[in-house]
């Protein structure tokens, strides 16, 4: 609680004194109760399919499942977090599926720096490192014959850039009705890369909300739009 208060005061200071857009976005997101409204309220049902890319401990998946009972596929490459997810949803094995690999632009082995919910391939810190597996999202979709996903949540600490580029360039972006993204500034050239992705997403999707480098959502346009 004390750490959260410190972060809130820190971002309040930056937003007022330095007119920082990121801090302003965080404060607006908190004021709007974004974690319980923007990120959760979707036209989902029991038959819906949801991807949780960067599952961490399964909190997002829990909120979605509690509200909609949708089928959820959780992708978490860090073994300790994956084990927590497995245990947490042991009774929902027929609806919630956990995978001990991440999704990205190609299938490969990587080394991740472990830092709780900020674990990343792009951290420069000297934290604990772990070898992980990454799978090409196009390969995963084709192998599992998945033609439509009602919601994909992406929070992978910089890995969103190669993942989204692959979804767009691989021709599968229109299979995703809602794309909920947290972009991160730790990725090289993050602002420019985010702009490129947003420009491409405009061809198929409409942005429904945006909190600068906090959270944003893109909804697939219908044929009449």
Backbone as CSV, one residue per row, in Angstrom:
resi,resn,N_x,N_y,N_z,CA_x,CA_y,CA_z,C_x,C_y,C_z
1,UNK,0.828,-1.200,0.000,0.000,0.000,0.000,0.866,1.254,0.000
2,UNK,1.922,1.245,0.803,2.819,2.402,0.890,3.536,2.620,-0.442
3,UNK,3.978,1.517,-1.078,4.658,1.622,-2.373,3.729,2.191,-3.438
4,UNK,2.465,1.771,-3.427,1.497,2.292,-4.392,1.259,3.779,-4.194
5,UNK,1.207,4.205,-2.926,1.009,5.621,-2.619,2.207,6.439,-3.087
6,UNK,3.409,5.901,-2.882,4.620,6.582,-3.340,4.619,6.757,-4.855
7,UNK,4.217,5.704,-5.576,4.163,5.772,-7.041,3.127,6.794,-7.496
8,UNK,1.991,6.816,-6.808,0.944,7.768,-7.155,1.428,9.201,-6.975
9,UNK,2.070,9.477,-5.848,2.594,10.817,-5.585,3.693,11.194,-6.571
10,UNK,4.507,10.195,-6.935,5.582,10.427,-7.905,5.019,10.841,-9.265
11,UNK,4.001,10.125,-9.724,3.406,10.453,-11.024,2.601,11.745,-10.963
12,UNK,2.019,12.035,-9.815,1.324,13.307,-9.639,2.313,14.462,-9.758
13,UNK,3.468,14.303,-9.136,4.534,15.321,-9.214,4.990,15.528,-10.659
14,UNK,5.260,14.428,-11.375,5.745,14.528,-12.759,4.703,15.150,-13.677
15,UNK,3.444,14.818,-13.448,2.394,15.347,-14.314,2.199,16.845,-14.124
16,UNK,2.359,17.319,-12.892,2.143,18.741,-12.599,3.391,19.560,-12.912
17,UNK,4.535,19.115,-12.423,5.766,19.903,-12.536,6.389,19.786,-13.925
18,UNK,6.400,18.581,-14.474,7.085,18.347,-15.754,6.124,18.104,-16.921
19,UNK,4.821,18.156,-16.660,3.823,17.969,-17.719,4.066,16.662,-18.473
20,UNK,4.428,15.609,-17.743,4.804,14.331,-18.332,3.559,13.579,-18.827
21,UNK,3.488,13.245,-20.129,2.286,12.594,-20.675,2.050,11.197,-20.122
22,UNK,3.133,10.465,-19.838,2.990,9.119,-19.288,2.380,9.166,-17.892
23,UNK,2.876,10.053,-17.046,2.322,10.186,-15.693,0.877,10.657,-15.731
24,UNK,0.574,11.567,-16.648,-0.814,12.017,-16.805,-1.722,10.853,-17.187
25,UNK,-1.223,9.996,-18.076,-2.014,8.850,-18.509,-2.261,7.877,-17.360
26,UNK,-1.246,7.656,-16.523,-1.405,6.774,-15.372,-2.466,7.313,-14.418
27,UNK,-2.403,8.586,-14.138,-3.374,9.190,-13.229,-4.786,9.128,-13.807
28,UNK,-4.931,9.357,-15.101,-6.240,9.286,-15.746,-6.772,7.848,-15.722
29,UNK,-5.866,6.889,-15.957,-6.243,5.472,-15.926,-6.734,5.071,-14.539
30,UNK,-6.020,5.498,-13.515,-6.427,5.185,-12.146,-7.746,5.863,-11.793
31,UNK,-7.905,7.108,-12.195,-9.130,7.859,-11.915,-10.344,7.181,-12.565
32,UNK,-10.136,6.658,-13.780,-11.221,5.998,-14.512,-11.428,4.538,-14.097
33,UNK,-10.618,4.094,-13.124,-10.674,2.686,-12.676,-10.517,1.747,-13.871
34,UNK,-9.482,2.024,-14.655,-9.261,1.304,-15.898,-9.095,-0.188,-15.741
35,UNK,-8.468,-0.634,-14.663,-8.262,-2.069,-14.456,-9.567,-2.828,-14.283
36,UNK,-10.593,-2.162,-13.786,-11.875,-2.824,-13.539,-12.949,-2.458,-14.563
37,UNK,-12.668,-1.459,-15.413,-13.660,-1.042,-16.400,-13.123,-1.233,-17.821
38,UNK,-12.250,-0.342,-18.257,-11.753,-0.397,-19.636,-11.181,-1.759,-19.996
39,UNK,-10.412,-2.353,-19.118,-9.694,-3.584,-19.432,-10.552,-4.843,-19.292
40,UNK,-11.722,-4.723,-18.688,-12.535,-5.899,-18.399,-13.858,-5.909,-19.161
41,UNK,-14.426,-4.749,-19.428,-15.769,-4.688,-20.013,-15.711,-4.835,-21.536
42,UNK,-15.988,-6.057,-21.998,-15.994,-6.393,-23.420,-17.250,-7.222,-23.726
43,UNK,-17.666,-7.262,-24.990,-18.828,-8.089,-25.354,-18.454,-9.561,-25.459
44,UNK,-18.058,-10.142,-24.345,-17.640,-11.537,-24.308,-18.773,-12.416,-23.771
45,UNK,-18.663,-13.712,-24.032,-19.641,-14.691,-23.563,-18.917,-16.014,-23.313
46,UNK,-19.658,-17.046,-22.942,-19.036,-18.339,-22.651,-18.310,-18.912,-23.860
47,UNK,-18.821,-18.643,-25.053,-18.243,-19.208,-26.265,-17.031,-18.425,-26.767
48,UNK,-16.719,-17.294,-26.150,-15.613,-16.450,-26.602,-14.262,-17.102,-26.323
49,UNK,-13.277,-16.717,-27.124,-11.895,-17.159,-26.931,-11.042,-15.943,-26.581
50,UNK,-10.287,-16.050,-25.508,-9.444,-14.946,-25.027,-8.007,-15.429,-24.921
51,UNK,-7.082,-14.629,-25.440,-5.648,-14.869,-25.266,-5.127,-13.928,-24.186
52,UNK,-4.429,-14.461,-23.215,-3.756,-13.659,-22.188,-2.251,-13.835,-22.395
53,UNK,-1.650,-12.902,-23.118,-0.230,-13.010,-23.473,0.584,-12.225,-22.448
54,UNK,1.297,-12.955,-21.607,1.979,-12.382,-20.458,1.097,-12.555,-19.236
55,UNK,0.829,-13.812,-18.895,-0.172,-14.108,-17.865,0.244,-13.754,-16.454
56,UNK,1.543,-13.734,-16.176,2.107,-13.472,-14.847,1.483,-14.437,-13.833
57,UNK,0.656,-13.972,-12.928,0.048,-14.844,-11.916,-1.417,-15.186,-12.216
58,UNK,-1.919,-14.680,-13.341,-3.276,-15.043,-13.751,-4.375,-14.115,-13.289
59,UNK,-4.034,-12.917,-12.814,-5.055,-12.010,-12.288,-6.042,-11.563,-13.367
60,UNK,-5.521,-11.189,-14.547,-6.401,-10.756,-15.624,-7.313,-11.900,-16.065
61,UNK,-6.730,-13.067,-16.245,-7.523,-14.230,-16.649,-8.621,-14.525,-15.633
62,UNK,-8.317,-14.366,-14.347,-9.304,-14.612,-13.298,-10.486,-13.655,-13.419
63,UNK,-10.193,-12.378,-13.657,-11.271,-11.387,-13.781,-12.158,-11.686,-14.986
64,UNK,-11.530,-12.024,-16.106,-12.296,-12.308,-17.313,-13.134,-13.573,-17.139
65,UNK,-12.533,-14.604,-16.565,-13.265,-15.866,-16.408,-14.414,-15.720,-15.416
66,UNK,-14.187,-15.008,-14.331,-15.236,-14.806,-13.327,-16.446,-14.103,-13.932
67,UNK,-16.187,-13.154,-14.816,-17.272,-12.360,-15.396,-17.963,-13.056,-16.574
68,UNK,-17.164,-13.750,-17.425,-17.732,-14.253,-18.679,-17.677,-15.779,-18.851
69,UNK,-16.845,-16.469,-18.082,-16.628,-17.915,-18.241,-16.160,-18.278,-19.658
70,UNK,-15.417,-17.391,-20.286,-14.907,-17.639,-21.634,-13.768,-18.650,-21.600
71,UNK,-13.454,-19.209,-22.764,-12.260,-20.036,-22.902,-11.049,-19.105,-22.948
72,UNK,-10.058,-19.377,-22.090,-8.894,-18.499,-21.990,-7.625,-19.310,-22.197
73,UNK,-6.758,-18.792,-23.056,-5.445,-19.375,-23.266,-4.408,-18.408,-22.709
74,UNK,-3.649,-18.880,-21.708,-2.669,-18.033,-21.023,-1.269,-18.436,-21.463
75,UNK,-0.492,-17.444,-21.865,0.880,-17.679,-22.317,1.838,-17.026,-21.324
76,UNK,2.593,-17.856,-20.617,3.526,-17.365,-19.603,4.823,-18.168,-19.676
77,UNK,5.907,-17.569,-20.187,7.158,-18.312,-20.379,7.990,-18.539,-19.124
78,UNK,7.798,-17.722,-18.089,8.570,-17.872,-16.858,7.990,-19.027,-16.050
79,UNK,8.819,-20.021,-15.757,8.315,-21.268,-15.180,7.618,-21.053,-13.838
80,UNK,8.171,-20.236,-12.944,7.563,-20.034,-11.629,6.157,-19.447,-11.745
81,UNK,5.988,-18.476,-12.641,4.672,-17.862,-12.825,3.706,-18.842,-13.503
82,UNK,4.226,-19.603,-14.441,3.425,-20.625,-15.113,2.897,-21.651,-14.103
83,UNK,3.733,-22.057,-13.155,3.320,-23.014,-12.131,2.211,-22.444,-11.259
84,UNK,2.315,-21.155,-10.936,1.267,-20.498,-10.144,-0.053,-20.517,-10.908
85,UNK,0.008,-20.219,-12.205,-1.197,-20.219,-13.040,-1.814,-21.607,-13.103
86,UNK,-0.985,-22.623,-13.290,-1.487,-23.995,-13.340,-2.257,-24.362,-12.075
87,UNK,-1.669,-24.046,-10.924,-2.309,-24.366,-9.647,-3.587,-23.541,-9.444
88,UNK,-3.525,-22.279,-9.849,-4.658,-21.378,-9.626,-5.902,-21.839,-10.390
89,UNK,-5.709,-22.355,-11.593,-6.846,-22.719,-12.436,-6.982,-24.231,-12.622
90,UNK,-6.529,-24.974,-11.646,-6.569,-26.422,-11.723,-7.990,-26.960,-11.907
91,UNK,-8.956,-26.298,-11.325,-10.333,-26.760,-11.404,-11.031,-26.327,-12.698
92,UNK,-10.375,-25.460,-13.472,-10.981,-24.964,-14.719,-10.194,-25.426,-15.938
93,UNK,-9.606,-26.620,-15.876,-8.740,-27.117,-16.948,-9.456,-27.242,-18.290
94,UNK,-10.780,-27.391,-18.254,-11.521,-27.539,-19.503,-11.824,-26.204,-20.169
95,UNK,-11.547,-25.080,-19.455,-11.831,-23.747,-20.000,-10.608,-22.827,-20.022
96,UNK,-9.656,-23.077,-19.142,-8.467,-22.227,-19.051,-7.235,-23.084,-19.313
97,UNK,-6.490,-22.716,-20.352,-5.336,-23.499,-20.793,-4.071,-22.666,-20.634
98,UNK,-3.097,-23.200,-19.936,-1.840,-22.491,-19.684,-0.725,-23.078,-20.538
99,UNK,0.083,-22.193,-21.123,1.209,-22.604,-21.959,2.488,-22.000,-21.394
100,UNK,3.508,-22.845,-21.252,4.771,-22.387,-20.679,5.713,-21.879,-21.772
101,UNK,5.191,-20.989,-22.602,6.002,-20.282,-23.597,5.326,-18.951,-23.918
102,UNK,6.100,-18.047,-24.480,5.553,-16.768,-24.887,5.214,-16.779,-26.364
103,UNK,4.513,-15.747,-26.819,4.207,-15.575,-28.232,4.980,-14.388,-28.774
104,UNK,5.506,-14.536,-29.995,6.253,-13.452,-30.609,6.270,-13.631,-32.118
105,UNK,7.297,-13.055,-32.755,7.377,-13.082,-34.203,8.045,-14.303,-34.779
106,UNK,8.710,-15.097,-33.950,9.364,-16.310,-34.426,9.537,-17.287,-33.268
107,UNK,9.704,-18.552,-33.623,9.917,-19.590,-32.614,11.402,-19.678,-32.298
108,UNK,11.746,-19.538,-31.002,13.154,-19.530,-30.617,13.273,-19.638,-29.105
109,UNK,14.507,-19.866,-28.641,14.824,-19.818,-27.217,15.372,-18.436,-26.892
110,UNK,15.043,-17.930,-25.713,15.492,-16.608,-25.292,15.927,-16.655,-23.833
111,UNK,16.533,-15.568,-23.376,16.891,-15.407,-21.971,16.171,-14.186,-21.427
112,UNK,15.425,-14.382,-20.357,14.635,-13.304,-19.777,15.206,-12.907,-18.426
113,UNK,15.119,-11.614,-18.085,15.497,-11.121,-16.762,14.243,-11.133,-15.890
114,UNK,14.286,-11.827,-14.754,13.129,-11.973,-13.877,13.019,-10.777,-12.937
115,UNK,11.879,-10.083,-13.028,11.600,-8.952,-12.140,10.097,-8.866,-11.919
116,UNK,9.551,-9.879,-11.274,8.117,-9.970,-10.978,7.285,-9.706,-12.242
117,UNK,6.320,-8.755,-12.187,5.474,-8.503,-13.351,6.147,-7.626,-14.394
118,UNK,7.412,-7.283,-14.179,8.171,-6.518,-15.171,9.285,-7.346,-15.791
119,UNK,9.211,-8.662,-15.668,10.196,-9.546,-16.286,10.210,-9.302,-17.790
120,UNK,11.426,-9.200,-18.362,11.509,-8.767,-19.750,12.758,-9.281,-20.441
121,UNK,12.667,-9.414,-21.762,13.831,-9.733,-22.590,14.702,-8.507,-22.795
122,UNK,14.165,-7.323,-22.458,14.833,-6.078,-22.812,15.353,-5.299,-21.606
123,UNK,15.336,-5.904,-20.433,15.890,-5.254,-19.258,17.413,-5.304,-19.296
124,UNK,18.045,-4.232,-18.862,19.507,-4.173,-18.829,20.047,-4.455,-17.437
125,UNK,19.152,-4.699,-16.489,19.573,-4.919,-15.109,20.247,-6.283,-14.963
126,UNK,20.905,-6.479,-13.824,21.626,-7.725,-13.557,20.808,-8.655,-12.673
127,UNK,19.538,-8.771,-12.930,18.682,-9.629,-12.135,18.831,-11.090,-12.507
128,UNK,18.047,-11.928,-11.866,18.044,-13.361,-12.151,17.615,-13.601,-13.593
129,UNK,18.324,-14.480,-14.280,18.023,-14.779,-15.681,17.541,-16.218,-15.826
130,UNK,16.690,-16.418,-16.824,16.127,-17.747,-17.055,15.936,-17.966,-18.554
131,UNK,16.258,-19.148,-19.011,16.019,-19.508,-20.407,14.536,-19.809,-20.589
132,UNK,13.963,-19.273,-21.645,12.539,-19.465,-21.900,12.319,-19.823,-23.364
133,UNK,11.112,-20.255,-23.665,10.739,-20.576,-25.032,9.736,-19.555,-25.560
134,UNK,9.934,-19.177,-26.817,9.037,-18.260,-27.507,8.518,-18.961,-28.758
135,UNK,7.229,-18.784,-29.054,6.648,-19.418,-30.239,6.072,-18.369,-31.179
136,UNK,6.271,-18.576,-32.454,5.697,-17.716,-33.491,4.172,-17.779,-33.406
137,UNK,3.524,-16.622,-33.287,2.070,-16.603,-33.118,1.344,-17.131,-34.342
138,UNK,1.884,-16.892,-35.528,1.249,-17.423,-36.738,1.297,-18.950,-36.712
139,UNK,2.438,-19.499,-36.326,2.582,-20.949,-36.210,1.593,-21.517,-35.195
140,UNK,1.456,-20.835,-34.050,0.521,-21.301,-33.019,-0.913,-21.289,-33.534
141,UNK,-1.295,-20.204,-34.205,-2.668,-20.096,-34.706,-2.964,-21.170,-35.740
142,UNK,-2.020,-21.407,-36.634,-2.238,-22.396,-37.684,-2.230,-23.820,-37.118
143,UNK,-1.278,-24.100,-36.240,-1.181,-25.446,-35.659,-2.441,-25.815,-34.886
144,UNK,-2.998,-24.844,-34.185,-4.175,-25.099,-33.354,-5.490,-24.743,-34.047
145,UNK,-5.401,-24.358,-35.331,-6.575,-24.069,-36.152,-7.505,-23.048,-35.492
146,UNK,-6.919,-21.956,-35.064,-7.687,-20.887,-34.420,-7.935,-19.784,-35.446
147,UNK,-9.192,-19.596,-35.796,-9.551,-18.621,-36.822,-9.998,-17.283,-36.251
148,UNK,-10.424,-17.269,-34.984,-10.935,-16.029,-34.397,-10.669,-15.992,-32.898
149,UNK,-10.238,-14.832,-32.439,-10.005,-14.585,-31.011,-10.772,-13.325,-30.647
150,UNK,-11.623,-13.414,-29.645,-12.466,-12.271,-29.282,-11.694,-11.175,-28.569
151,UNK,-10.673,-11.565,-27.808,-9.848,-10.584,-27.097,-8.458,-11.150,-26.893
152,UNK,-7.441,-10.356,-27.252,-6.068,-10.693,-26.898,-5.516,-9.566,-26.036
153,UNK,-5.043,-9.935,-24.856,-4.387,-8.975,-23.964,-2.886,-9.199,-24.065
154,UNK,-2.141,-8.124,-24.342,-0.701,-8.227,-24.543,0.016,-7.334,-23.538
155,UNK,0.747,-7.956,-22.626,1.559,-7.221,-21.649,2.847,-8.008,-21.447
156,UNK,3.833,-7.769,-22.329,5.045,-8.586,-22.331,6.313,-7.742,-22.352
157,UNK,6.250,-6.567,-21.736,7.434,-5.775,-21.399,8.398,-5.560,-22.577
158,UNK,7.855,-5.094,-23.687,8.676,-4.807,-24.866,8.490,-5.820,-25.975
159,UNK,8.086,-7.034,-25.635,7.873,-8.077,-26.625,6.658,-7.834,-27.509
160,UNK,5.838,-6.829,-27.134,4.647,-6.522,-27.926,4.988,-6.032,-29.336
161,UNK,6.152,-5.389,-29.486,6.502,-4.821,-30.799,6.730,-5.907,-31.850
162,UNK,7.651,-6.861,-31.646,7.792,-7.932,-32.643,6.548,-8.797,-32.777
163,UNK,5.801,-8.975,-31.686,4.575,-9.776,-31.749,3.547,-9.115,-32.659
164,UNK,3.284,-7.835,-32.459,2.273,-7.140,-33.254,2.703,-6.990,-34.708
165,UNK,3.980,-6.738,-34.938,4.463,-6.678,-36.321,4.209,-8.005,-37.035
166,UNK,4.427,-9.120,-36.329,4.205,-10.441,-36.913,2.719,-10.682,-37.171
167,UNK,1.866,-10.273,-36.254,0.428,-10.431,-36.444,-0.056,-9.667,-37.668
168,UNK,0.497,-8.480,-37.862,0.102,-7.645,-39.007,0.708,-8.180,-40.301
169,UNK,2.019,-8.356,-40.317,2.704,-8.790,-41.542,2.367,-10.235,-41.902
170,UNK,2.012,-11.047,-40.888,1.659,-12.437,-41.131,0.224,-12.644,-41.580
171,UNK,-0.536,-11.538,-41.675,-1.889,-11.602,-42.205,-2.936,-12.177,-41.277
172,UNK,-2.678,-12.171,-39.962,-3.661,-12.740,-39.027,-4.308,-11.689,-38.137
173,UNK,-3.960,-10.420,-38.326,-4.425,-9.376,-37.412,-5.959,-9.291,-37.381
174,UNK,-6.612,-9.573,-38.503,-8.072,-9.486,-38.562,-8.767,-10.649,-37.860
175,UNK,-8.010,-11.612,-37.377,-8.606,-12.695,-36.597,-8.884,-12.265,-35.157
176,UNK,-8.372,-11.101,-34.776,-8.478,-10.631,-33.390,-9.487,-9.485,-33.316
177,UNK,-10.598,-9.728,-32.628,-11.661,-8.726,-32.556,-11.288,-7.553,-31.653
178,UNK,-10.631,-7.847,-30.563,-10.163,-6.792,-29.655,-8.712,-7.059,-29.295
179,UNK,-7.899,-6.006,-29.389,-6.475,-6.108,-29.082,-6.161,-5.111,-27.972
180,UNK,-5.919,-5.635,-26.787,-5.614,-4.792,-25.613,-4.102,-4.835,-25.394
181,UNK,-3.459,-3.670,-25.477,-1.993,-3.617,-25.482,-1.469,-2.684,-24.401
182,UNK,-0.412,-3.127,-23.739,0.396,-2.216,-22.943,1.743,-2.081,-23.646
183,UNK,1.956,-0.916,-24.271,3.250,-0.635,-24.889,4.237,-0.209,-23.809
184,UNK,5.518,-0.537,-24.024,6.562,-0.218,-23.054,7.663,0.616,-23.701
185,UNK,8.198,1.533,-22.943,9.230,2.423,-23.463,10.637,1.856,-23.301
186,UNK,10.735,0.640,-22.756,12.051,0.008,-22.586,12.570,-0.569,-23.903
187,UNK,11.699,-0.715,-24.886,12.092,-1.275,-26.177,12.817,-0.212,-27.003
188,UNK,13.893,-0.580,-27.718,14.621,0.396,-28.540,13.716,1.065,-29.573
189,UNK,13.717,2.402,-29.604,12.881,3.137,-30.553,11.401,2.960,-30.313
190,UNK,11.020,2.867,-29.041,9.646,2.516,-28.676,8.599,3.466,-29.259
191,UNK,8.829,4.758,-29.167,7.822,5.724,-29.642,7.589,5.576,-31.133
192,UNK,8.676,5.477,-31.896,8.555,5.323,-33.348,7.894,3.996,-33.708
193,UNK,8.272,2.919,-33.014,7.695,1.614,-33.299,6.203,1.581,-32.960
194,UNK,5.841,2.198,-31.859,4.427,2.269,-31.487,3.635,3.022,-32.546
195,UNK,4.186,4.118,-33.035,3.511,4.887,-34.082,3.312,4.058,-35.348
196,UNK,4.327,3.278,-35.721,4.230,2.423,-36.908,3.115,1.393,-36.751
197,UNK,3.071,0.767,-35.587,2.060,-0.257,-35.338,0.662,0.349,-35.319
198,UNK,0.515,1.491,-34.660,-0.787,2.146,-34.615,-1.263,2.512,-36.016
199,UNK,-0.340,2.999,-36.847,-0.686,3.369,-38.228,-1.204,2.148,-38.995
200,UNK,-0.553,0.997,-38.809,-0.984,-0.231,-39.488,-2.302,-0.752,-38.922
201,UNK,-2.472,-0.643,-37.598,-3.712,-1.114,-36.985,-4.919,-0.326,-37.478
202,UNK,-4.712,0.928,-37.826,-5.809,1.768,-38.320,-6.441,1.209,-39.593
203,UNK,-5.730,0.344,-40.300,-6.254,-0.225,-41.541,-7.330,-1.277,-41.277
204,UNK,-7.305,-1.880,-40.107,-8.245,-2.968,-39.805,-9.073,-2.724,-38.543
205,UNK,-8.560,-1.926,-37.629,-9.176,-1.755,-36.320,-9.420,-0.279,-36.005
206,UNK,-10.256,-0.050,-35.012,-10.516,1.297,-34.495,-10.095,1.350,-33.032
207,UNK,-9.360,2.386,-32.669,-8.930,2.525,-31.277,-10.116,2.967,-30.425
208,UNK,-10.385,2.221,-29.352,-11.549,2.525,-28.505,-11.178,3.248,-27.216
209,UNK,-9.961,3.066,-26.742,-9.456,3.885,-25.636,-7.937,3.890,-25.683
210,UNK,-7.351,4.934,-25.079,-5.898,5.046,-25.076,-5.421,5.807,-23.845
211,UNK,-4.514,5.191,-23.117,-3.781,5.827,-22.036,-2.304,5.696,-22.427
212,UNK,-1.687,6.790,-22.738,-0.362,6.843,-23.360,0.654,5.931,-22.659
213,UNK,1.090,4.884,-23.363,2.052,3.910,-22.852,1.594,3.254,-21.536
214,UNK,0.304,3.233,-21.309,-0.252,2.514,-20.161,-1.078,1.351,-20.704
215,UNK,-2.264,1.657,-21.231,-3.096,0.651,-21.891,-3.858,1.297,-23.028
216,UNK,-4.115,0.518,-24.079,-4.987,0.960,-25.160,-5.666,-0.258,-25.767
217,UNK,-6.784,-0.019,-26.461,-7.520,-1.124,-27.074,-7.901,-0.773,-28.507
218,UNK,-7.848,-1.808,-29.363,-8.227,-1.674,-30.761,-9.286,-2.722,-31.081
219,UNK,-10.405,-2.283,-31.666,-11.518,-3.171,-32.003,-11.617,-3.332,-33.513
220,UNK,-11.783,-4.562,-33.962,-11.876,-4.865,-35.385,-13.078,-4.152,-35.997
221,UNK,-12.836,-3.461,-37.100,-13.916,-2.773,-37.790,-14.788,-3.781,-38.543
222,UNK,-16.076,-3.531,-38.576,-16.979,-4.369,-39.348,-16.915,-3.958,-40.812
223,UNK,-17.462,-4.797,-41.682,-17.389,-4.524,-43.122,-18.138,-3.254,-43.510
224,UNK,-19.095,-2.840,-42.688,-19.887,-1.637,-43.010,-19.210,-0.363,-42.551
225,UNK,-18.158,-0.486,-41.726,-17.482,0.701,-41.212,-16.492,1.265,-42.217
